[in-house]
Every structure is written in C-alpha cells, then in structure tokens.
Amino acid sequence: MIQFPKPDVEQFFQTYIIRSFGVSSDESRLVFSTTLSGKFNLWAMDLKGETSYPFPITYNDQMCSFIKLDPQGRQILTAFDRDGNENYQLNALRWNGGEPMPLFEGASPDDKHEFVHLSEDGKRIYYMTSKDNPNFLNSRVYHLESKEDQLLVEGKDTTTEMSAVSPDEKTIAITKMYANTYYVSYIIREGGEEVCLTPSPEQVHTSGNVQFLDNENVIFTTDFDSEFTYMAHYNIKDGTFKRLCEIERETVNLLRLHKESGTVYIVTEKGVEDHLYAYALDSGELTSIPLPSDILDQLVVTRSGHLYILGRGAVKPSNIYRYDGSSWTMLTQNVMTGLTEDDLVAPDVVTYNSFDGMEIEALLFRAKEHTANGYTVFWPHGGPQAAERKQFRAMFQYIIAQGYNIFCPNFRGSTGYGSSFVKLVEQDWGEGPRKDCLAGMEWLFEQGISSRDRLFVLGGSYGGYMTLLLAGRNPEYFKAAIDIFGVSNLFTFYNSVPDHWKPIMEQWLGDPERDRERFIKDTPITYLDNMVNPMLIIQGANDPRVVKAESDQIVEALQAQGRDVEYIVFDDEGHGITKKANEKVAYARMVEFLNRCQ
C-alpha cells in the first residue's frame, strides 16, 4: 500500500474564484466569470448534453460586473473594468465569445456603467452611468439596434440609482443613496413625478431591491419602522404600502420573482449564514429551502422555475448549483486539488461581551492539532458595514494549514445583527469598533487560545484601517501587523474616494472640518510614534476605493523612522488580490512574515 505524504500547502492555492454568472433563457448554456485560467475571464458550459465541460469565451483577463445572455441567443452583454480600477464599461460578445466589443464608441476610460435591466425582446438595455454626472449618476436606456441612447433620470443632490423597470417599460424604480443605512426607493411613471414607496422618505431607513409584480404593483425590501429588513408591497395606483413578509431576526437581502408560479424567492442574512425561502404571493405561505452552501452570492430564477445560485461556505469554494424543486445539483466542480472538506478547517461560532456589555459574535478557526503552532491571527473584517461570515477564503485555509488559529469578530457596525447595530460605526470608525476588537483579544487571552506575545493582526480595507489603528493605539496587544489596502489617514481618504461615494461620506465618516478633532483621533498615522511592531503592507496600484497614496504615506513615514516595514505593490490589482499568481506571492509573503515575527 502506497503511503502518501501530507498535502503540500501549495494545494491550498489550487482553487479558483467564480464571481458572477448568467443562464440562457432555454437553460442550455451557463456563462460565468472565473479565474479558472489564473486570471478573470468568461467561461461557458453547455447544460443540455450528456457531458458538460467548461470552455473559455474571452481572453482579455479582466473582471466583469454582470453577465446577461440575449433571449434570442444573439449575443452576450457584460461589462469589464481594467485591472481592478472598477470603471466597468458595457460590452457585447458574440454568442460563442471572442473579443469584447464596447457598446459606446469613444467612451472615456474614466466612465463607469452599471447594468440594470434588459428588455424582454433583448433590444433595450437600461443602465446607469457616471458620464456627465460622476457624483450623482444618470439613468439611461440604450437601443441596441438604432444605437439611440436616451436619458431617463438625471441624478441630483445625491447618488441616484435605477433599480428596476416595469414589464411595459413605462415605469422605473430608482433609489436615492444618503448612506449605507439610509437609502430610499421611488417609482417614476412615464412623464410623471417621483413617488416614494415607503410612508416617509425623511425618516432614516432603507428601501431597495425593487421587483415589479406587474405594471401596478411592486415588492421591495425595507427596514422602515423595523430593526430587521422585511419584504413590503406597494400598489402604484392606490398609493398603498404594506408589510408582506417578516422573518424573525433575519435581514431580507434579496428578492427574486417567479411570475409564472406567483412565487418570490427570499434570501436572508442571519449572522454568519444565509437562508433561502419561497413565498407564495396568493397564500402568504413561507417555505424554507435548504441551501447547499452557507453563503449565497447570486440567485437566478428561470422561467421554468429552476433556481441557479452561486454559493460558497467556510470549507466550500464558490460553485454554481441548480435546484429543480427537490434537490440541488452542483454544475461547476470547483474543489481544492487533492483535498477534501475534512482537510480544511470550519469555524466555531462564538460570542463574547465587549467593553460596554454588548454581545459580539465571532468566528474562530482552530488549527488542526498536529499542525498548531500556538499562534493566532486576529482578523478585523472590511466594510465596515459588512461582516465576516462562513465564506471560503483560500488565504485563511493556507494560514491555518501553517498552524495559526484565526479569530474574526463581527464588531459593531457589522451587518446581519439588526439596523441599529449597523449604524453604530457611522461617524465612529475608531472608537467603539476598536474597543470591540480589544475585548475580543482579551477574550482570546482569557480562554487560553492566545496571548499578547502570540497574537498577530491582519486586515484588509476597513480591516486594514483597523489594523493600522490598533498598531498605533494598542501595540502592546500583539506582535506584528499585516495591512492590506487599509486607510491610513481619514483626511486624505475622505477626499480620494470614488466620486459617487462622496454624497454618503458625511453620514458614513463625518466632516473633516466640523469633526476635525475626531478625525485626528481616529486617524492611524496620528499614532506613528507608537507603531513599533513589525508591519507588512500590501496594496493594489489601481485601487479606486483606498488609493495607493494611503499605503504610500504610512510606509514612507515608518521608513523615515527606521521601523521594520515591508511593502508590496501589485501593479495589476485594484481593491483586492484577484490574480492567482499575485495571490501566491501575497499569501506566501504573509506567512513568511508571520513566521519571521514569532
């Protein structure tokens, strides 16, 4: 009997990302955006034959934001950015792929387009654009045959996004963004005025994800007068609003309508997991549908009633599944080469009390006993109005395989725990959430899981900001830090975000003049003199959210003081590391850094 050695850690890199997908109207073809070749491209699978094998249909090595297959099988519509700059621009592809063709000749590389809706006959595409209105956005319709490009709504006062189009295309829904926790949806009749879907647009709440049941009725998600988001109904003719479906302590995140059966499929977020339900519009009956994964990233409902989802779990890489009403079939086979789920580590869900008694939920990944080295990596998640959930991260599994535990707190400001909890981070980036992190560290010490000389901090985006802030304000809690595209200076960050973010910065972060003292207090670079621990900083050169200057300035300042700081810049990445070759470099350097700093 041949005895094989334990899996090499390189195997933890041998998986790929699936970011989005589309299905043809007859369900014969699946098209998805994936790093199967090492970089993002579109791949397709024919679903009708006896065998189904993926084949590439683009070779431009770029990420796309959506995939929409023409109902007549004439072309594929999508939008690509350039090496992570997030300036997605509309393109068309031949049905069998090839070189993408821009829909708009001479478009500026700085323009951004966001797909909203394709007409039933496939002849009109409704979209939003930053062109001529980078702060507030414009909503338009483009006629694919005549090339007529018509303005529908000009965004004013705040970021305005089109979200849905009625079956007769005479009514559209828009959403006005004031903050991540305050956005309001309206419908606009052809030639008519805006009508708010909720009773009071002045009351702080959210309403979005509009779906037209017919030309006179819409459903949507809202947390109006509620702690958790629910599904509501609005009758356009009568102007009546009513709650339709609430699920206790679960946040309704996504609605998808199947008109033929009168069923609404509802995706909810409950802490670190997603749930899926079928709601019957005629009876109000709600049926739970077990998911094949912990997290659901995309849901498509076809005319036949089949469900297609993109899902992942803590030990399950992203895959596309089909539900036929009784069982799920995994269509893609994205698995880790030579490894099973038993070779990976699933997290424990734990809770602890923070400095003010607030309960914080967290994920704790424990290294397997035969590899454990006694060290722990503390991971403050990005967002900040997001959450660390049971989602597959090759980076996590790679670090865990090296013997490190990983601890991920969902500090105040995280989603999935009610509207009030999400708001707690607004205009308080550096105090409450930071103290939640410190309480999590204390919990690790009390439980005997870690200690001050056996703890590291690693975070990206807002998590990178928190990593830097902890390194400056509380360096005695841990040995070293890794910051991935984190904000180092709130003043420069405030002025460098994408244009369409600027209308929400007041509510999210505050005003740099009015709140100057708080900005100074919550800015990591304020505490440069205290940043004595070794640090590794990683940045994408094309990052439009946290620009390279944020990392440059903290690195230059640390180097000027002779501190132990390493800096890695990827010239072909944006706000994230998406290319397989870059992932390997980044993760290997991270583990080398952790090992060196033990």
C-alpha positions as CSV (number, residue, x, y, z in Angstrom):
1,M,0.0,0.0,0.0
2,I,1.5,3.4,-1.0
3,Q,1.7,5.9,1.8
4,F,1.3,9.5,0.5
5,P,2.8,12.5,2.4
6,K,0.5,15.1,4.0
7,P,-0.9,17.6,1.4
8,D,1.5,20.3,0.4
9,V,0.4,23.8,1.4
10,E,0.6,24.7,-2.3
11,Q,-2.6,22.7,-2.8
12,F,-4.5,25.3,-0.9
13,F,-3.9,27.7,-3.8
14,Q,-5.4,25.2,-6.3
15,T,-8.9,26.6,-6.5
16,Y,-10.4,29.4,-8.4
17,I,-12.9,32.2,-7.9
18,I,-16.4,32.4,-9.5
19,R,-17.7,35.9,-9.3
20,S,-20.9,36.0,-11.3
21,F,-22.9,34.0,-13.9
22,G,-25.7,34.1,-16.4
23,V,-28.1,31.5,-17.8
24,S,-29.6,31.4,-21.3
25,S,-33.4,31.6,-21.4
26,D,-33.7,28.0,-22.5
27,E,-31.2,26.9,-19.9
28,S,-29.0,25.4,-22.5
29,R,-25.9,27.5,-21.6
30,L,-24.3,28.7,-18.5
31,V,-21.7,31.6,-18.7
32,F,-19.6,32.6,-15.7
33,S,-16.8,34.9,-14.7
34,T,-13.9,32.9,-13.2
35,T,-10.2,32.8,-12.6
36,L,-10.1,29.2,-13.9
37,S,-7.1,30.2,-16.1
38,G,-5.4,32.2,-13.3
39,K,-7.0,35.5,-14.3
40,F,-10.6,36.5,-14.7
41,N,-12.2,35.6,-18.0
42,L,-15.7,34.4,-19.1
43,W,-16.2,30.7,-19.5
44,A,-19.2,28.8,-20.7
45,M,-20.8,25.3,-20.2
46,D,-23.5,23.7,-22.3
47,L,-26.0,22.2,-20.0
48,K,-28.2,20.2,-22.3
49,G,-25.8,17.5,-23.4
50,E,-24.8,14.3,-21.6
51,T,-21.5,15.9,-20.6
52,S,-20.8,19.4,-19.6
53,Y,-17.2,20.8,-19.8
54,P,-16.3,24.4,-19.4
55,F,-14.7,26.3,-22.3
56,P,-13.3,29.9,-22.4
57,I,-15.2,32.6,-24.4
58,T,-12.9,35.6,-23.5
59,Y,-9.2,36.0,-23.2
60,N,-8.9,39.6,-22.1
61,D,-8.0,38.7,-18.5
62,Q,-10.4,41.2,-17.0
63,M,-13.2,41.0,-14.4
64,C,-16.8,41.7,-15.3
65,S,-19.6,43.1,-13.3
66,F,-22.6,41.3,-14.8
67,I,-23.5,38.7,-17.4
68,K,-26.7,38.8,-19.4
69,L,-27.5,36.4,-22.2
70,D,-29.7,37.6,-25.1
71,P,-33.1,35.8,-25.0
72,Q,-32.7,35.0,-28.7
73,G,-29.1,33.7,-28.4
74,R,-27.7,36.6,-30.5
75,Q,-25.1,38.0,-28.1
76,I,-23.9,38.2,-24.5
77,L,-23.9,41.5,-22.7
78,T,-21.4,42.3,-20.0
79,A,-19.1,45.0,-18.6
80,F,-15.3,44.9,-18.0
81,D,-13.0,47.0,-15.9
82,R,-9.3,47.4,-16.3
83,D,-7.0,45.6,-13.8
84,G,-9.3,46.3,-10.8
85,N,-10.0,50.0,-11.5
86,E,-13.7,49.4,-11.2
87,N,-14.5,51.5,-14.2
88,Y,-16.8,48.9,-15.7
89,Q,-17.9,49.7,-19.3
90,L,-20.6,47.9,-21.3
91,N,-19.5,45.4,-23.9
92,A,-21.2,42.9,-26.2
93,L,-19.8,39.5,-27.1
94,R,-20.6,37.1,-29.9
95,W,-22.6,34.1,-28.6
96,N,-19.5,31.9,-28.7
97,G,-17.2,34.6,-27.4
98,G,-14.1,36.3,-28.7
99,E,-13.0,39.9,-28.5
100,P,-15.4,42.1,-26.5
101,M,-17.0,45.0,-28.4
102,P,-17.6,48.2,-26.5
103,L,-21.2,49.4,-26.9
104,F,-20.2,53.1,-26.8
105,E,-17.5,54.2,-29.2
106,G,-15.1,56.7,-27.8
107,A,-16.2,56.3,-24.2
108,S,-13.8,57.8,-21.6
109,P,-11.8,55.2,-19.7
110,D,-13.0,57.0,-16.5
111,D,-16.7,56.4,-17.3
112,K,-18.5,53.8,-15.2
113,H,-21.5,51.8,-16.4
114,E,-23.8,49.6,-14.3
115,F,-26.4,47.3,-15.9
116,V,-29.9,47.3,-14.6
117,H,-32.3,45.6,-17.0
118,L,-32.6,44.0,-20.5
119,S,-36.0,44.3,-22.2
120,E,-37.9,41.1,-22.9
121,D,-37.1,41.2,-26.6
122,G,-33.4,41.9,-25.9
123,K,-33.4,45.2,-27.8
124,R,-33.0,47.8,-25.0
125,I,-30.6,47.9,-22.2
126,Y,-31.3,50.0,-19.1
127,Y,-28.2,51.2,-17.3
128,M,-26.6,53.8,-15.0
129,T,-23.5,55.8,-15.9
130,S,-21.1,58.3,-14.3
131,K,-20.7,60.0,-17.7
132,D,-21.6,63.7,-17.3
133,N,-22.6,63.2,-13.7
134,P,-19.9,61.4,-11.7
135,N,-21.2,62.3,-8.3
136,F,-24.9,61.5,-8.6
137,L,-25.1,59.3,-11.7
138,N,-27.5,59.3,-14.6
139,S,-30.0,56.5,-15.6
140,R,-30.4,55.8,-19.3
141,V,-31.8,53.3,-21.9
142,Y,-29.8,52.3,-24.9
143,H,-31.4,50.9,-28.0
144,L,-29.1,48.1,-29.3
145,E,-30.4,48.3,-32.9
146,S,-30.7,52.0,-33.5
147,K,-27.9,53.0,-31.0
148,E,-30.2,55.7,-29.6
149,D,-29.1,56.5,-26.0
150,Q,-31.8,58.1,-24.0
151,L,-31.6,59.9,-20.7
152,L,-34.3,58.8,-18.2
153,V,-33.2,60.2,-14.9
154,E,-30.6,62.8,-14.0
155,G,-29.2,62.2,-10.6
156,K,-29.4,65.3,-8.4
157,D,-28.5,66.1,-4.8
158,T,-27.3,62.6,-4.0
159,T,-26.3,59.4,-5.7
160,T,-29.3,58.1,-7.6
161,E,-29.5,54.6,-8.9
162,M,-32.1,53.0,-11.2
163,S,-33.1,49.6,-9.8
164,A,-36.0,48.1,-11.8
165,V,-38.2,48.6,-14.9
166,S,-41.9,47.7,-15.3
167,P,-43.0,45.0,-17.8
168,D,-44.4,47.7,-20.1
169,E,-41.3,49.8,-19.6
170,K,-43.4,52.8,-18.7
171,T,-42.4,52.9,-15.1
172,I,-39.0,52.7,-13.5
173,A,-37.8,52.4,-9.9
174,I,-34.9,54.5,-8.6
175,T,-33.1,54.5,-5.2
176,K,-31.5,57.7,-3.7
177,M,-28.5,57.0,-1.5
178,Y,-27.7,59.1,1.5
179,A,-25.8,56.5,3.5
180,N,-25.4,52.7,3.6
181,T,-28.1,52.7,6.2
182,Y,-30.3,55.4,4.6
183,Y,-31.5,54.9,1.0
184,V,-35.0,55.4,-0.2
185,S,-36.7,54.0,-3.3
186,Y,-39.2,55.7,-5.6
187,I,-41.1,54.9,-8.7
188,I,-41.4,57.3,-11.7
189,R,-44.2,56.9,-14.2
190,E,-43.6,57.9,-17.8
191,G,-43.7,61.7,-17.7
192,G,-44.7,61.7,-14.0
193,E,-43.3,62.6,-10.7
194,E,-41.4,60.6,-8.2
195,V,-43.5,58.6,-5.7
196,C,-41.8,57.2,-2.6
197,L,-42.5,53.6,-1.8
198,T,-42.3,54.0,1.9
199,P,-44.5,56.3,4.1
200,S,-41.8,58.9,4.9
201,P,-38.7,59.5,2.9
202,E,-37.4,61.9,5.6
203,Q,-37.3,59.1,8.2
204,V,-33.9,57.3,8.2
205,H,-34.4,53.8,6.8
206,T,-33.5,51.7,3.8
207,S,-35.7,50.5,0.9
208,G,-34.5,48.9,-2.3
209,N,-34.3,45.7,-4.3
210,V,-37.5,46.6,-6.1
211,Q,-39.3,43.9,-8.2
212,F,-42.3,44.6,-10.4
213,L,-45.1,42.1,-9.9
214,D,-46.9,43.8,-12.8
215,N,-47.3,47.3,-14.1
216,E,-49.2,48.4,-10.9
217,N,-47.6,46.5,-8.1
218,V,-44.1,46.2,-6.7
219,I,-42.4,44.3,-3.9
220,F,-39.2,45.5,-2.3
221,T,-37.0,45.2,0.8
222,T,-37.1,47.8,3.6
223,D,-36.5,48.3,7.3
224,F,-39.0,51.1,7.7
225,D,-40.1,51.2,11.3
226,S,-38.3,47.9,11.9
227,E,-35.0,46.6,13.3
228,F,-34.7,43.9,10.6
229,T,-35.3,44.3,6.8
230,Y,-38.5,42.7,5.5
231,M,-40.4,42.4,2.2
232,A,-43.0,45.0,1.6
233,H,-45.6,45.7,-1.1
234,Y,-46.7,48.9,-2.8
235,N,-49.7,49.4,-5.1
236,I,-48.9,52.2,-7.5
237,K,-52.4,53.0,-8.5
238,D,-53.8,53.2,-4.9
239,G,-50.5,54.5,-3.3
240,T,-50.8,51.9,-0.5
241,F,-47.8,50.4,1.4
242,K,-48.0,47.3,3.5
243,R,-45.6,44.8,5.1
244,L,-45.7,41.5,3.3
245,C,-43.2,39.1,4.9
246,E,-41.1,39.4,8.0
247,I,-38.8,36.7,9.3
248,E,-37.8,37.0,12.9
249,R,-34.2,38.3,13.5
250,E,-33.3,37.8,9.8
251,T,-32.4,40.5,7.3
252,V,-34.1,40.1,3.9
253,N,-31.3,40.9,1.4
254,L,-32.6,39.7,-1.9
255,L,-35.9,39.1,-3.7
256,R,-36.4,37.2,-7.0
257,L,-39.8,36.8,-8.5
258,H,-41.1,33.8,-10.5
259,K,-44.1,35.3,-12.2
260,E,-45.4,32.0,-13.7
261,S,-46.0,30.4,-10.2
262,G,-46.5,33.6,-8.2
263,T,-43.5,32.8,-6.0
264,V,-41.0,35.2,-4.5
265,Y,-37.7,33.7,-3.5
266,I,-36.2,35.4,-0.5
267,V,-32.6,35.4,0.6
268,T,-31.9,36.4,4.2
269,E,-28.8,37.1,6.2
270,K,-28.7,35.8,9.8
271,G,-25.4,36.5,11.4
272,V,-22.7,34.4,9.7
273,E,-25.1,32.4,7.4
274,D,-27.7,32.9,4.6
275,H,-31.1,31.3,4.4
276,L,-33.4,30.8,1.4
277,Y,-37.2,30.8,1.4
278,A,-40.1,30.5,-1.1
279,Y,-43.0,32.9,-0.5
280,A,-46.4,32.2,-2.2
281,L,-48.0,35.5,-3.1
282,D,-51.5,34.1,-3.1
283,S,-51.5,32.4,0.2
284,G,-48.6,34.0,2.1
285,E,-47.1,30.6,2.8
286,L,-43.4,30.7,3.5
287,T,-41.3,27.6,2.8
288,S,-37.7,27.2,3.8
289,I,-35.3,25.7,1.1
290,P,-32.1,24.1,2.5
291,L,-29.0,25.6,0.8
292,P,-26.0,23.5,-0.4
293,S,-23.7,26.3,0.9
294,D,-23.5,28.7,3.9
295,I,-23.4,31.9,1.8
296,L,-25.5,32.7,-1.3
297,D,-23.8,35.3,-3.6
298,Q,-26.2,35.3,-6.6
299,L,-29.6,33.9,-7.4
300,V,-31.2,33.5,-10.8
301,V,-34.8,32.2,-11.3
302,T,-35.6,30.9,-14.8
303,R,-39.0,30.8,-16.5
304,S,-39.2,27.1,-15.9
305,G,-38.9,27.7,-12.1
306,H,-35.4,26.3,-11.7
307,L,-33.2,28.2,-9.3
308,Y,-29.5,28.8,-10.1
309,I,-27.2,30.1,-7.3
310,L,-23.6,31.0,-6.8
311,G,-22.8,29.8,-3.3
312,R,-19.8,29.1,-1.0
313,G,-19.1,28.0,2.5
314,A,-16.2,28.1,5.0
315,V,-14.8,24.9,3.5
316,K,-16.6,25.1,0.2
317,P,-15.2,27.2,-2.7
318,S,-17.6,29.1,-4.9
319,N,-19.7,26.9,-7.1
320,I,-22.9,27.2,-9.2
321,Y,-25.8,25.0,-8.3
322,R,-29.2,24.3,-9.8
323,Y,-32.4,23.5,-7.9
324,D,-35.2,21.6,-9.6
325,G,-37.7,21.9,-6.8
326,S,-36.5,18.9,-4.8
327,S,-32.7,18.8,-4.9
328,W,-29.6,20.7,-5.8
329,T,-27.1,19.8,-8.5
330,M,-23.6,21.2,-8.4
331,L,-22.9,22.3,-12.0
332,T,-19.3,23.5,-11.6
333,Q,-16.7,21.4,-9.9
334,N,-14.6,24.0,-8.1
335,V,-12.7,21.9,-5.5
336,M,-9.3,22.1,-3.9
337,T,-7.0,19.7,-5.8
338,G,-6.2,16.6,-3.7
339,L,-8.0,18.0,-0.6
340,T,-11.4,17.2,0.9
341,E,-13.5,19.3,3.3
342,D,-12.1,17.2,6.1
343,D,-8.6,18.5,5.2
344,L,-9.9,22.1,5.7
345,V,-11.0,23.9,8.9
346,A,-14.6,25.1,9.5
347,P,-15.0,27.8,12.2
348,D,-16.7,27.6,15.5
349,V,-19.3,30.4,16.1
350,V,-18.6,32.1,19.5
351,T,-19.8,35.1,21.3
352,Y,-18.1,37.4,23.9
353,N,-19.1,40.6,25.8
354,S,-17.5,43.9,24.7
355,F,-16.4,46.8,26.9
356,D,-20.0,48.0,27.4
357,G,-21.6,44.6,27.7
358,M,-22.7,44.4,24.1
359,E,-22.6,40.8,22.8
360,I,-20.3,40.3,19.8
361,E,-20.4,37.3,17.5
362,A,-17.2,35.9,16.1
363,L,-15.8,33.0,14.0
364,L,-12.9,31.0,15.5
365,F,-10.9,28.8,13.1
366,R,-8.7,26.4,15.2
367,A,-5.6,25.0,13.5
368,K,-5.6,21.2,13.5
369,E,-3.8,19.7,16.5
370,H,-1.0,18.1,14.5
371,T,-0.1,21.5,12.8
372,A,-1.0,24.0,15.5
373,N,1.9,26.3,16.5
374,G,0.1,28.2,19.3
375,Y,-0.2,31.5,17.5
376,T,-3.4,33.3,16.5
377,V,-4.2,35.8,13.7
378,F,-6.8,38.4,14.6
379,W,-8.9,39.4,11.5
380,P,-11.0,42.6,11.6
381,H,-13.2,42.4,8.5
382,G,-13.6,45.1,5.8
383,G,-16.7,47.2,5.1
384,P,-17.0,48.3,7.8
385,Q,-20.8,47.8,7.2
386,A,-20.2,44.2,6.2
387,A,-19.5,41.0,8.2
388,E,-17.1,38.1,8.3
389,R,-19.3,35.1,7.5
390,K,-18.9,31.4,6.7
391,Q,-17.3,32.2,3.3
392,F,-14.4,30.3,1.7
393,R,-11.1,32.1,1.8
394,A,-8.1,30.3,0.4
395,M,-5.9,32.7,2.3
396,F,-7.5,31.6,5.6
397,Q,-7.1,27.9,4.9
398,Y,-3.5,28.5,3.8
399,I,-2.6,30.3,7.0
400,I,-4.4,27.8,9.2
401,A,-2.5,24.9,7.4
402,Q,0.7,26.6,8.7
403,G,-0.5,26.2,12.2
404,Y,-2.2,29.5,13.0
405,N,-5.7,30.0,14.5
406,I,-7.8,32.8,13.0
407,F,-10.3,34.9,15.0
408,C,-12.9,37.1,13.2
409,P,-15.1,39.3,15.3
410,N,-18.2,40.9,13.9
411,F,-17.8,44.2,15.8
412,R,-20.4,46.9,16.0
413,G,-21.2,48.2,12.5
414,S,-21.4,44.7,11.1
415,T,-24.4,43.6,9.1
416,G,-26.7,40.7,10.0
417,Y,-27.5,41.8,13.5
418,G,-30.1,44.5,13.0
419,S,-30.3,48.0,11.7
420,S,-29.3,49.7,15.0
421,F,-26.1,47.6,15.2
422,V,-25.1,48.5,11.6
423,K,-25.4,52.2,12.4
424,L,-23.1,52.1,15.4
425,V,-20.0,52.5,13.2
426,E,-21.2,55.6,11.4
427,Q,-19.1,58.7,12.4
428,D,-17.3,56.3,14.9
429,W,-14.8,54.4,12.9
430,G,-12.1,54.2,15.5
431,E,-13.6,54.0,19.0
432,G,-16.4,51.6,19.5
433,P,-15.3,49.0,16.9
434,R,-11.7,49.2,18.1
435,K,-12.8,48.6,21.7
436,D,-14.8,45.6,20.4
437,C,-11.6,44.3,18.9
438,L,-9.7,44.8,22.1
439,A,-12.4,42.9,24.0
440,G,-12.1,40.1,21.5
441,M,-8.4,39.9,22.1
442,E,-8.9,39.9,25.9
443,W,-11.4,37.0,25.4
444,L,-8.8,35.1,23.4
445,F,-6.3,35.6,26.3
446,E,-8.9,34.6,29.0
447,Q,-9.8,31.4,27.1
448,G,-6.1,30.5,26.8
449,I,-6.3,30.5,23.0
450,S,-3.7,33.2,22.6
451,S,-1.6,35.7,24.5
452,R,-0.1,39.1,23.8
453,D,3.2,37.6,22.6
454,R,1.4,35.0,20.4
455,L,-1.1,37.2,18.6
456,F,-0.9,38.9,15.1
457,V,-3.4,41.3,13.4
458,L,-4.2,41.1,9.7
459,G,-6.9,43.0,7.9
460,G,-7.9,44.5,4.5
461,S,-9.8,47.7,3.5
462,Y,-11.6,48.9,6.7
463,G,-9.9,45.9,8.3
464,G,-6.6,47.3,7.1
465,Y,-7.5,50.6,8.7
466,M,-8.3,48.9,12.0
467,T,-5.1,47.0,11.8
468,L,-3.1,50.3,11.4
469,L,-5.1,52.0,14.2
470,L,-4.6,49.1,16.6
471,A,-0.9,49.1,15.7
472,G,-0.7,52.8,16.7
473,R,-3.0,52.9,19.7
474,N,-2.7,49.4,21.2
475,P,0.6,47.9,20.0
476,E,1.1,46.0,23.3
477,Y,-1.7,43.6,22.4
478,F,0.1,41.8,19.6
479,K,3.5,41.1,18.0
480,A,3.1,42.3,14.4
481,A,0.6,43.5,11.8
482,I,-0.3,43.0,8.2
483,D,-2.3,45.7,6.4
484,I,-3.9,45.1,3.0
485,F,-5.0,48.3,1.3
486,G,-6.0,49.9,4.5
487,V,-6.9,53.6,5.2
488,S,-4.0,55.3,6.9
489,N,-5.3,58.9,7.0
490,L,-9.0,59.8,7.3
491,F,-8.4,63.3,5.9
492,T,-6.8,62.1,2.7
493,F,-9.2,59.2,2.4
494,Y,-12.2,61.4,2.6
495,N,-11.1,63.4,-0.5
496,S,-9.9,60.4,-2.6
497,V,-12.9,58.1,-2.6
498,P,-14.8,57.5,-5.9
499,D,-16.9,60.4,-6.9
500,H,-20.2,58.6,-6.4
501,W,-19.3,57.7,-2.8
502,K,-18.8,61.4,-1.9
503,P,-22.6,62.1,-1.2
504,I,-22.6,59.4,1.5
505,M,-19.3,60.3,3.2
506,E,-21.0,62.8,5.6
507,Q,-23.2,60.2,7.3
508,W,-20.6,57.4,7.0
509,L,-17.5,59.1,8.2
510,G,-18.3,62.7,9.1
511,D,-17.0,66.1,8.0
512,P,-13.2,66.7,8.2
513,E,-13.7,70.3,9.2
514,R,-16.5,70.0,11.6
515,D,-15.2,66.8,13.1
516,R,-11.5,67.6,12.8
517,E,-10.7,66.5,16.4
518,R,-12.3,63.2,15.9
519,F,-10.7,62.7,12.5
520,I,-7.3,63.3,14.1
521,K,-8.1,60.9,17.0
522,D,-9.3,58.1,14.6
523,T,-6.6,58.5,12.0
524,P,-3.9,55.8,12.2
525,I,-1.0,58.0,11.1
526,T,-1.6,60.2,14.2
527,Y,-0.1,57.4,16.3
528,L,3.0,56.9,14.1
529,D,5.4,57.2,17.1
530,N,3.6,54.2,18.7
531,M,3.9,51.9,15.7
532,V,6.8,50.0,16.9
533,N,5.8,46.5,15.9
534,P,6.9,44.9,12.5
535,M,4.5,45.6,9.7
536,L,3.8,44.2,6.2
537,I,1.7,46.4,3.9
538,I,0.1,45.2,0.7
539,Q,-1.5,47.5,-1.9
540,G,-3.1,47.3,-5.4
541,A,-1.8,50.2,-7.6
542,N,-5.2,50.6,-9.3
543,D,-7.3,50.6,-6.1
544,P,-10.1,53.2,-6.6
545,R,-11.5,52.9,-3.1
546,V,-8.4,53.1,-0.9
547,V,-5.9,54.6,-3.3
548,K,-2.3,53.7,-3.3
549,A,-1.4,57.1,-1.7
550,E,-2.9,55.8,1.6
551,S,-0.4,53.0,1.8
552,D,2.5,55.1,0.4
553,Q,2.2,57.7,3.1
554,I,2.3,55.3,6.0
555,V,5.1,53.3,4.5
556,E,7.2,56.4,3.9
557,A,6.6,57.7,7.4
558,L,7.5,54.4,9.0
559,Q,10.6,54.0,6.9
560,A,11.7,57.6,7.8
561,Q,11.6,56.5,11.5
562,G,13.6,53.4,10.7
563,R,10.8,50.9,11.5
564,D,10.6,47.3,10.4
565,V,8.1,47.7,7.5
566,E,7.8,45.6,4.3
567,Y,5.8,46.9,1.3
568,I,4.3,45.0,-1.7
569,V,2.5,46.8,-4.5
570,F,0.7,44.8,-7.3
571,D,0.6,47.0,-10.4
572,D,-2.3,45.0,-12.0
573,E,-4.6,44.8,-9.0
574,G,-7.3,47.1,-7.5
575,H,-9.2,46.7,-4.3
576,G,-8.4,43.1,-3.8
577,I,-6.0,40.4,-5.0
578,T,-7.7,38.5,-7.8
579,K,-5.0,37.0,-10.0
580,K,-3.7,33.6,-9.0
581,A,0.0,34.5,-9.4
582,N,-0.4,37.5,-7.2
583,E,-2.3,35.5,-4.6
584,K,0.5,33.1,-4.3
585,V,3.1,35.9,-3.9
586,A,1.0,37.8,-1.3
587,Y,0.0,34.8,0.8
588,A,3.5,33.3,0.8
589,R,4.9,36.6,1.9
590,M,2.3,37.0,4.6
591,V,3.1,33.6,6.1
592,E,6.9,34.2,5.8
593,F,6.3,37.5,7.7
594,L,4.3,35.8,10.4
595,N,6.9,33.1,10.8
596,R,9.7,35.6,11.0
597,C,7.9,37.6,13.7
598,Q,7.2,34.7,16.0
